[in-house]
Amino acid sequence: MSAGSVKRRGTGVLVSLLALAMVLVSGCGGGSTDEPGGVDISSGDRHLDLVAYAVPKIGFDEIIPAFRATPEGEGVGFSASYGASGDQSRKVARRVPADVVNFSVEPDITRLVKAGLVDEDWKEQAPNNSTPFGSVVALVVRKGNPKNIRDWDDLLKPGVQVVTPNPGSSGSAKWNLLAPFSAVSDGGRNLQAGLDYVAELIRDHVKVVPKSGREATTAFEQGQGDVLISYENEAIMLDKANAGKNPNSQVEYVIPPQTFKIENPVAVVNTTKDLPAARSFVDFLFTPEAQRIWAATGFRPVDPVVIEETRDLFPGDIAKLWTIAEIGKILGEGTAEENDGKDLTGWKAVDEVLFGKKGAITKIYDSGGKQ
């Protein structure tokens, strides 16, 4: 398969997994609901507040009832809040009630570590650095791909309008920009080439700047823009949601040859009044049962067995999958003198160079695409 427009495969597997998710949910009904036609998640003699970024709501809508059907989740009611990752993190830092958090990017949890609300060793408290699912950066286009969008350079074609959120409020915006930045700059080795690309993209092609990844999806769904830079799971969701609509409303998606691995961490807030329930819920996110639900709702699982089971749900030939660890090492090289003798790595390096208050991409956004 080429790295161009992706054709969906694995329909049988997807149907089976979706059926599993529906069975799990139907077994947990009864009582009041949090939204019309929804499944009860609030009743119980124990309670957890989940504060998460906007995109995984579709997964948690299935995961929470499934957890409540387990012995560990019996009697645990939930309140769930979703929004732009950075905004959600700042709310929790201001002491908005939270027991478990799931954010788009690691720095939004680091903020809570600094606030004393999340343990410093949070990454070690669950498998896979406390990251239960993920995705890759994709390009969503109108049905038939009328602008012939295949790779990152195509976004800079004259007249192409791109929708992507604001990295000041949205974690997904950071992932979205890291993908072309890494592809063009060879992971940050040619920093200026990457920044030149981002500047041209923002200045000449990004006309709509929503606050969150979900708001960006909604804007594109409403007809704004030619291309939506997004999580693969959002592309899958949008593709399915619009499959039966007017052809003008239908979409498809492209996985570029070089893209970025999205890692969305989870953590327990240490002020929780029910630590056993909070930890049990986080542990459940990594079980094969939950991993299959993540896959069925469009998110890439992290369990090796489930990854293999669901491989056909995530097509596309990725020649190079960049990671935070890889580009963080490159961008942080030579920073030891200013950082207690150790080079910055991972998100610390990426934010310092690109997205912090003095970061190069932050300056590009603040200036409207000027350098």
C-alpha positions as CSV (number, residue, x, y, z in Angstrom):
1,M,0.0,0.0,0.0
2,S,1.3,3.5,-0.8
3,A,1.6,6.2,1.7
4,G,-1.0,8.2,-0.1
5,S,-4.7,8.1,0.5
6,V,-5.4,5.3,2.9
7,K,-8.1,2.7,2.2
8,R,-9.8,1.2,5.2
9,R,-9.1,-2.4,5.8
10,G,-9.9,-4.9,8.6
11,T,-13.6,-4.3,8.6
12,G,-14.4,-7.6,10.1
13,V,-12.0,-7.1,13.0
14,L,-13.4,-3.6,13.6
15,V,-17.0,-4.8,13.6
16,S,-16.1,-7.6,16.1
17,L,-14.4,-5.1,18.4
18,L,-17.2,-2.6,18.2
19,A,-19.6,-5.3,19.0
20,L,-17.5,-6.2,22.0
21,A,-17.6,-2.6,23.2
22,M,-21.3,-2.4,22.8
23,V,-21.8,-5.7,24.8
24,L,-19.7,-4.3,27.6
25,V,-21.6,-1.1,27.7
26,S,-25.0,-2.7,27.5
27,G,-24.2,-4.8,30.5
28,C,-23.6,-1.7,32.7
29,G,-26.9,0.2,32.1
30,G,-29.4,1.3,34.6
31,G,-29.8,4.3,36.8
32,S,-29.4,7.9,35.7
33,T,-27.3,9.0,32.7
34,D,-24.9,11.8,32.2
35,E,-26.3,12.6,28.8
36,P,-29.5,11.8,26.9
37,G,-29.4,8.3,25.7
38,G,-26.2,7.7,27.4
39,V,-25.0,4.9,29.8
40,D,-25.1,5.5,33.5
41,I,-21.6,6.2,34.9
42,S,-22.4,8.4,37.9
43,S,-24.2,6.2,40.4
44,G,-22.3,4.4,43.1
45,D,-21.1,4.7,46.7
46,R,-17.6,5.7,45.6
47,H,-16.7,8.4,43.1
48,L,-13.9,9.4,40.7
49,D,-13.4,12.6,38.7
50,L,-11.7,12.1,35.4
51,V,-10.3,15.2,33.7
52,A,-9.0,14.6,30.2
53,Y,-8.3,16.2,26.9
54,A,-11.1,16.3,24.4
55,V,-10.2,13.7,21.9
56,P,-10.4,10.4,23.9
57,K,-14.0,11.0,25.1
58,I,-15.2,8.5,22.5
59,G,-12.9,5.9,24.1
60,F,-13.7,6.7,27.7
61,D,-17.4,6.5,26.8
62,E,-16.9,2.8,26.4
63,I,-14.0,2.2,28.8
64,I,-15.8,3.6,31.9
65,P,-18.9,1.4,31.7
66,A,-16.6,-1.6,31.1
67,F,-14.5,-0.8,34.2
68,R,-17.7,-0.4,36.2
69,A,-18.6,-4.0,35.2
70,T,-15.5,-5.4,36.8
71,P,-15.1,-6.4,40.5
72,E,-12.7,-3.5,41.0
73,G,-15.0,-1.0,39.4
74,E,-18.3,-2.1,41.1
75,G,-19.9,0.8,42.8
76,V,-17.5,3.4,41.4
77,G,-19.3,6.4,39.9
78,F,-17.6,8.8,37.5
79,S,-17.8,12.5,36.5
80,A,-15.8,13.1,33.3
81,S,-14.6,16.5,32.0
82,Y,-13.1,16.9,28.5
83,G,-11.4,19.9,26.9
84,A,-8.3,21.4,25.4
85,S,-5.3,19.6,27.1
86,G,-3.5,22.6,28.3
87,D,-6.6,24.3,29.6
88,Q,-7.6,21.1,31.5
89,S,-4.2,20.8,33.1
90,R,-4.3,24.4,34.2
91,K,-7.8,23.9,35.8
92,V,-6.5,20.9,37.8
93,A,-3.5,23.0,38.9
94,R,-6.0,25.5,40.2
95,R,-7.5,22.7,42.3
96,V,-10.5,21.8,40.1
97,P,-11.5,18.3,41.5
98,A,-9.7,15.5,39.8
99,D,-8.7,11.9,40.7
100,V,-7.3,10.7,37.3
101,V,-6.0,12.9,34.5
102,N,-5.3,12.0,30.9
103,F,-3.7,14.7,28.8
104,S,-2.4,15.0,25.2
105,V,1.2,15.8,26.2
106,E,3.5,15.0,29.0
107,P,4.2,18.7,30.0
108,D,0.5,19.0,31.0
109,I,1.1,16.4,33.7
110,T,4.5,17.9,34.6
111,R,2.6,21.1,35.5
112,L,0.7,19.0,38.1
113,V,3.9,17.5,39.4
114,K,5.3,21.0,40.0
115,A,2.0,21.9,41.7
116,G,2.4,18.9,44.0
117,L,-0.7,17.2,42.7
118,V,0.9,14.3,40.9
119,D,3.8,12.1,42.2
120,E,7.2,12.6,40.6
121,D,7.4,8.9,39.8
122,W,4.0,8.9,37.9
123,K,5.6,7.4,34.8
124,E,6.6,4.3,36.8
125,Q,3.2,3.7,38.3
126,A,1.7,2.1,35.2
127,P,3.0,0.2,32.1
128,N,4.5,1.9,29.0
129,N,5.4,5.1,30.9
130,S,1.8,5.4,32.0
131,T,0.6,5.8,28.4
132,P,-2.3,3.4,27.8
133,F,-3.0,4.4,24.1
134,G,-1.7,6.6,21.3
135,S,-2.0,7.6,17.7
136,V,-0.1,9.0,14.8
137,V,-0.5,12.4,13.0
138,A,-2.7,12.1,10.0
139,L,-4.0,14.4,7.2
140,V,-7.8,14.5,6.8
141,V,-9.0,15.6,3.4
142,R,-12.3,15.9,1.5
143,K,-13.6,12.8,-0.2
144,G,-11.7,12.1,-3.4
145,N,-8.7,14.2,-2.2
146,P,-9.4,17.1,-4.6
147,K,-6.3,19.0,-3.6
148,N,-4.2,15.8,-4.1
149,I,-2.7,16.0,-0.6
150,R,-0.1,13.2,-0.1
151,D,2.7,14.6,2.0
152,W,3.7,17.6,4.1
153,D,4.9,19.7,1.2
154,D,1.5,19.5,-0.3
155,L,0.1,21.7,2.5
156,L,2.1,24.6,1.2
157,K,0.6,24.5,-2.3
158,P,-1.0,27.8,-3.3
159,G,-4.6,28.1,-2.1
160,V,-4.6,25.1,0.3
161,Q,-6.2,26.0,3.6
162,V,-5.2,24.0,6.7
163,V,-7.1,23.6,10.0
164,T,-5.0,22.9,13.1
165,P,-5.5,24.0,16.7
166,N,-3.5,26.5,18.7
167,P,-0.5,25.0,20.5
168,G,-0.9,27.5,23.3
169,S,-4.1,25.6,24.5
170,S,-4.0,22.3,22.6
171,G,-1.6,19.4,23.0
172,S,-2.8,18.0,19.7
173,A,-1.5,21.2,18.0
174,K,2.0,20.4,19.2
175,W,1.9,16.9,17.9
176,N,0.4,18.2,14.6
177,L,3.3,20.6,14.1
178,L,6.0,18.2,15.3
179,A,5.2,15.8,12.4
180,P,6.1,18.2,9.5
181,F,8.8,19.9,11.6
182,S,10.5,16.6,12.1
183,A,10.1,15.5,8.6
184,V,11.5,18.7,7.1
185,S,14.2,19.3,9.6
186,D,15.4,15.7,9.9
187,G,14.3,15.5,13.5
188,G,15.6,19.0,14.4
189,R,19.1,18.6,12.9
190,N,18.3,21.3,10.4
191,L,16.3,23.5,12.8
192,Q,15.9,26.5,10.5
193,A,14.4,24.4,7.7
194,G,11.7,23.1,10.1
195,L,10.9,26.6,11.4
196,D,10.7,28.0,7.9
197,Y,8.2,25.3,7.0
198,V,6.1,26.0,10.2
199,A,6.2,29.8,9.5
200,E,5.0,29.4,6.0
201,L,2.3,27.0,7.0
202,I,1.0,29.3,9.7
203,R,1.4,32.5,7.8
204,D,-0.1,31.5,4.4
205,H,-2.3,28.4,5.0
206,V,-3.7,28.2,8.6
207,K,-6.7,30.5,8.6
208,V,-8.7,28.7,11.4
209,V,-7.1,28.2,14.8
210,P,-9.4,26.3,17.2
211,K,-8.6,25.8,20.9
212,S,-8.6,22.0,20.9
213,G,-8.2,19.0,18.6
214,R,-12.0,18.3,18.9
215,E,-12.9,21.9,18.0
216,A,-10.6,21.6,15.0
217,T,-12.4,18.5,13.9
218,T,-15.8,20.2,14.3
219,A,-14.6,23.2,12.2
220,F,-13.4,20.9,9.4
221,E,-16.6,18.9,9.5
222,Q,-18.5,22.2,9.1
223,G,-16.7,22.9,5.9
224,Q,-13.8,25.0,6.9
225,G,-10.4,24.3,5.3
226,D,-9.1,21.8,2.7
227,V,-7.0,19.8,5.1
228,L,-7.2,18.9,8.8
229,I,-4.0,18.0,10.6
230,S,-5.2,15.6,13.3
231,Y,-4.8,12.4,15.3
232,E,-5.4,9.3,13.3
233,N,-8.2,8.3,15.6
234,E,-10.0,11.6,14.9
235,A,-9.6,10.9,11.2
236,I,-11.1,7.4,11.7
237,M,-14.0,8.8,13.7
238,L,-14.7,11.5,11.2
239,D,-14.5,9.1,8.3
240,K,-17.0,6.8,10.0
241,A,-19.3,9.5,11.1
242,N,-19.7,11.0,7.7
243,A,-19.7,7.9,5.6
244,G,-23.4,8.0,5.0
245,K,-23.7,11.7,4.5
246,N,-23.8,13.8,1.3
247,P,-20.6,13.2,-0.7
248,N,-19.6,16.8,-0.1
249,S,-19.5,16.1,3.6
250,Q,-17.5,12.8,3.3
251,V,-13.8,12.6,4.1
252,E,-10.8,10.3,3.8
253,Y,-7.4,10.5,5.4
254,V,-3.7,10.2,4.5
255,I,-0.8,8.9,6.6
256,P,2.3,10.7,5.3
257,P,5.5,8.7,4.7
258,Q,7.0,10.5,7.7
259,T,4.8,11.2,10.7
260,F,4.9,11.4,14.5
261,K,4.0,9.0,17.2
262,I,1.5,10.5,19.6
263,E,1.7,9.4,23.2
264,N,-1.1,10.5,25.6
265,P,-0.2,9.8,29.3
266,V,-2.4,9.2,32.3
267,A,-1.8,9.8,36.0
268,V,-3.4,9.6,39.4
269,V,-3.9,12.9,41.2
270,N,-2.4,12.3,44.7
271,T,-5.1,14.4,46.5
272,T,-7.7,11.8,45.5
273,K,-10.0,10.6,48.3
274,D,-10.1,7.1,46.8
275,L,-6.6,6.1,45.8
276,P,-7.5,2.3,45.4
277,A,-10.3,3.1,42.9
278,A,-8.1,5.6,41.0
279,R,-5.3,3.2,40.7
280,S,-7.6,0.3,39.7
281,F,-9.1,2.5,37.0
282,V,-5.7,3.4,35.6
283,D,-4.6,-0.3,35.8
284,F,-7.7,-1.3,33.9
285,L,-6.8,1.0,30.9
286,F,-3.9,-1.4,30.2
287,T,-5.8,-4.7,30.3
288,P,-6.4,-6.6,27.1
289,E,-10.2,-5.9,27.5
290,A,-9.6,-2.1,27.6
291,Q,-6.9,-2.2,25.0
292,R,-9.3,-3.8,22.5
293,I,-11.9,-1.1,23.3
294,W,-9.2,1.6,22.6
295,A,-8.5,-0.1,19.2
296,A,-12.2,-0.4,18.4
297,T,-12.6,3.4,18.9
298,G,-9.7,4.3,16.7
299,F,-6.8,4.6,19.2
300,R,-3.6,2.6,18.8
301,P,-3.2,0.1,21.6
302,V,0.1,-0.4,23.5
303,D,-0.3,-4.1,24.5
304,P,1.8,-6.2,22.1
305,V,-0.8,-8.9,21.7
306,V,-3.6,-6.5,21.0
307,I,-1.4,-4.5,18.7
308,E,-0.9,-7.6,16.6
309,E,-4.6,-8.5,16.8
310,T,-5.7,-5.1,15.5
311,R,-3.0,-4.3,13.1
312,D,-5.3,-4.2,10.1
313,L,-7.3,-1.4,11.7
314,F,-4.5,1.0,11.3
315,P,-3.3,0.9,7.6
316,G,-0.7,3.0,6.0
317,D,3.0,2.6,5.1
318,I,5.0,4.7,7.5
319,A,8.6,5.0,6.4
320,K,9.7,7.0,9.4
321,L,7.8,7.4,12.7
322,W,9.4,10.2,14.7
323,T,9.2,10.2,18.5
324,I,9.5,12.7,21.3
325,A,12.5,10.7,22.7
326,E,14.3,10.9,19.4
327,I,13.8,14.6,18.6
328,G,14.2,15.6,22.2
329,K,17.7,14.1,22.3
330,I,18.6,16.0,19.1
331,L,17.1,19.4,20.2
332,G,18.6,19.0,23.7
333,E,22.1,18.3,22.6
334,G,24.6,20.8,24.0
335,T,22.3,22.2,26.7
336,A,24.1,20.6,29.7
337,E,25.9,23.7,30.7
338,E,22.7,25.6,31.4
339,N,20.9,22.6,33.0
340,D,23.0,21.3,35.9
341,G,25.4,19.4,33.7
342,K,22.8,17.3,31.8
343,D,21.4,17.8,28.4
344,L,17.7,18.3,28.2
345,T,15.8,15.4,26.7
346,G,12.2,14.5,25.7
347,W,9.5,17.1,26.2
348,K,11.8,19.3,28.3
349,A,14.0,19.9,25.3
350,V,11.1,20.1,22.8
351,D,9.3,22.7,24.9
352,E,12.5,24.7,25.6
353,V,13.3,25.0,21.9
354,L,9.9,25.1,20.3
355,F,6.8,25.5,22.4
356,G,7.7,27.2,25.7
357,K,7.1,30.9,26.3
358,K,10.3,31.7,24.4
359,G,10.1,28.8,22.0
360,A,10.6,29.3,18.3
361,I,7.2,28.0,17.3
362,T,5.5,30.0,20.0
363,K,7.1,33.1,18.6
364,I,6.0,32.2,15.1
365,Y,2.4,31.8,16.3
366,D,2.5,35.1,18.2
367,S,3.8,36.9,15.2
368,G,1.3,35.4,12.7
369,G,3.9,33.4,10.9
370,K,6.8,35.8,10.9
371,Q,10.3,35.0,12.1
